[in-house]
């Protein structure tokens, strides 16, 4: 009802006990970006594998995705320190900032706090229907979101990050990148299912209707 999903995460799952393989190490090294989340850090085997994979990555993206009680704040900070880009939602930002000792109350202040603490040059915070804030090398870029009739919010955050990653890897200016990401996330939320088929043309038409 509030636009946010809740989950019951059982153990073990597909991301637990993942063994490191040479093929995976090579694939990560060859890829433009490597995205990882916090759930893969709860299992010791998967955690050690992830640490090796991250070392091979050219561009490391940490999609925090807090799923209580399956995370450790100290471990999360270490994973943020390895990242070139950290993506959180506003609730996750406030929860982690408080856990790390922030006294700040605004989103912008806590983004700067987390960036300084982790040494991460890029932080993106999604704000649900209110868009997102992207912080890169000391500058803020914002988009207030797009109005859609929500059918299903599951998958919209992942689609947002996919759109942002796509644009950043293609050297798109940050403001344009976050606007595109918000549009893609909104379109996914307007469809049922986590991975609806949405073309690049649909996103462009949605952003710039005739």
N, C-alpha and C positions, 0 to 999 in steps of 0.2 A: 504493500500500500504506500510505502514511503519511497519507492523507487530503488531500494537497495536489497540485494539478495542476501540470504543467510545460508550457511552450509553446515552439514554434518560430515566431517572428514574422518573416514575410518582408516584403520591401519592394519596391514599394509595396503598400499595402492600402487598404481603403475609407476609412480615417480619414486617409490621406495626401493632400496637395495639395488640401485642401478650400478652395474659394474663398468669400469672404464674400458673402452675398446679403442684400438688404434684407428679404426675407421672413423669413429666419432671425433677423435682428436684431430684427424686430418680434415674432416668436414668442417669443423668449427674454424680451423686455421684458414680454410679456403673461403669462408663466408664473409660477407660484408659486415654482418652484425650477429651477435649472440645474445638472446634474451633469456634471462633466468628469473625464477621466483623464489619466494621464501619457503614454500612447502617442501622443496627438494633439499632443504637444509635440515629437516627434522630427523632424517635417518643418517646414521654415521657413514654407511657405505655410499649412499648417494651424495652426501656432503663432500666426501673426499674426491669422488669422481667429478663433482661440479667444480671444485677448486682447481683440478687439473684442466678441465675444459676452459674455464675462465682465463687461465694463463695463455691459452692459444688464441684467444679472440682478438680481432682487430678493433672492434667497437662493442663495448660491453654495456648491456642495458639490464638494469635490475628493476623488474616489475614487482614491487614489494608484496602486494596481495596478502595482507595479514589474515590468517585463519586461526583464531584462538582455538585451543591453547597451543598450537603447533609451531611456536617460534620462540626464539630467545633474543632479547634486544641487543645483547652484546654481540651475538653472532650476526645479527642483521647489520649492525654498524660496520663490521668487518667486510660484509658483502657490499655495502654501499661504498666503502673506501676503494674497492676494486673497480667500481662502475664508472663509465663515462657519462651515463645518463641514469637517473633514478626517477621512477614514476610511482606516485602514490595518489590516493584520494585524500580529500581534506580531513576526514576522520583519522586516517592513518598518519597524516602529517602531525596532527595535534597529539595523538597518542605517543608517537615516537619522540617528538620534541620534548614533551613533558617527561618521558622516561629518561631522556638524556640531560635533563636539568634546565630546560628552557624556561625563562620567566616571561616570555613574550605572549601576546594575545592575538596578534594579527597573523594572517596567513603569510604575508610578505616577510614579516620579521622572522617567522619560524622557518620559512624557506631559506632565508639567508643564514640563520642559525645552523640549520642542518647542512647546508652547503659548506660552511666554514668548518664544522665539526668533522665532516666526512671527506672534505677535499674534493667533492664531486663538482665538476664544472657545469653540469646541466641537471636541473630538477624540474619535473613537470608534475603539477598537482591538478587532478580532475575535480570538478565541482558539481558533478551530476548534471542536472538540467541547466545549471548556470555556467556551463562552459569549462574553461581551464585556464591555468596560469603556467606559463613556461619561463623558466629562469635560466639564462645562459650567459656565462662570463660576466656576471654583475648586472645584467639588464633583464627587465621583466617584459614579457609579451603576454597579452590577455585576449581572450575571446569570451563573450558573454553567453555563448551557446545559441542553438537553433530551436525554435518551437516545433515540436512534432507530437503526434498522438502516439503515446507509448503503448507498444504491444507487449514488449518483453525486453527488460534491460540486460539480461544475461548475454554476455559477449560484446556488449557495446564498449566496455573498457578496453578489451583486447583489440577491438577494431580501431578504437581511437589510437592506441599505441602503434598498431600496424601502419596507420595513415601517417602518424608523426614520423615514424622511422623511415618510411618510404620517402617522404619529402626531405628529411634531413640528409639522408644518404645521397639524394640528388641535388644537394647544395641549395635547396630552396631557402629563401629568407625566413627566419624564425617566425615572424608574424603570420606569414602565409602558411607555413607548416602547421602551426597550431590551429588556424582557422579551418584548414582542410581536415585535420584530425577530428575536430569538433563536429564537422559536417558528417564525416563517415560514421562516427560513433552515434550521432543522432539518427541517421538513416537506419543503422542496424537496430537501434532501440524501437524503431517504428515497425519492424518486422518481427514475426514470431520465429524463435530459434536463434541460436548463438552465431550461426555462420550463413546468413542469407547471401544470395548472389547479388552483388551491387557493382555496377560498372563504374569506371572512372568518369564516363560521360554523365551518369546519373548524379554523381557527387558534384560535378561542375555545374550542372543544371540546377541542382538544389541550392548551391551557393550563390549562383547568379541567374535567377529566373528571368526569362525573357519578358 
